[in-house]
Amino acid sequence: MTTPLDATARVALEFQAQQLRMIIERLSSVRELLPRAGIDWRGPAQELFDAGVLELHRDLTRARTLIETAEHRTTLALQQMGSYVG
């Protein structure tokens, strides 16, 4: 039997999953805007620029991985709720 608390939790989880998917899409869009390493620089400036760009790519990848994990766990929670709640 579904209680008002169950329904509230389901709505909150569905909203959370939707928001996390939106963030994932935005992170994908941001990735496309990032510069590539090794362009328009020479010598020490190129090394520093490349290091910064690579770090930015790594940070974005890490952020996306964490958000994808949160979205996956939220979806699992919704599925588990569905199996317990009619």
N, C-alpha and C positions, 0 to 999 in steps of 0.2 A: 504494500500500500504506500502510495506517495504522500508524503507530508509536505506542508508548506515550506519547512526547512529544506527538504530534499529538492523541491522545485527551485528555491532560492539559490541553493548551492549549484544546481545544474545550470541555471542562467548565468551565475557568476563564472563558472568554469567555461561555458560556451563563449562568453564575452572575452575572457582571458585568452582562450585559444585563438579567437579572431584577432585580437590585438597583437598577439605574438606572431601570427602569420603575416600581419601587416608590417611589423618590424622586420621580419625576414625579407619581405619584398623590398622594403626600403634599403636594407643593407645590400641587397643585390644591385639595386640602382646606384648606390654610392660606389660600389666596387667598380662599376663601369666608368665612373668619373675620376678614379684615381690615376695619377700619372704612372708611367712606366719608368723603371730604373734605366739609367744610361742614356738619357736624352739631353742634349743641349748643354752638357757640362763637361769639363775636362779637369784632370788632376785631382787635388784634394777636395775641391768643391764637388766633383762628380762622386767621389767616394762617400762624402757626407750626405749628399742628396740621395744616392742609391741606398745607403744604410737607412735613412729616414723613410724612404718609400717602402723598402722591404719591411721595416718595422710596422708601418701603417697597414700594409697588407696582412701581416701576421696578426695584428690586433683586431682587424676587421674579421678575419677568419675565426679567431677565438671567440669574438662576440657573437658571430653568427652561429657557431657551434653551440654555445651556451643557450642562445635563444631557441635554436632548434630542439635542444634537449628539453627545455622547459615546455615547448609546445607539444612535444611527443608525450611527456609525462602528463600534461594536462589532458590530452586526448585519451591516454590510458585511464586516467581517473574518470573521465566521462563514460568510457566503455564499462568500467567496473561499476559505476553507479547504475548504468543501464541494466547490468546483469542482476543487481540487487534490488532495484526499484522497478516496479512494473510500469 
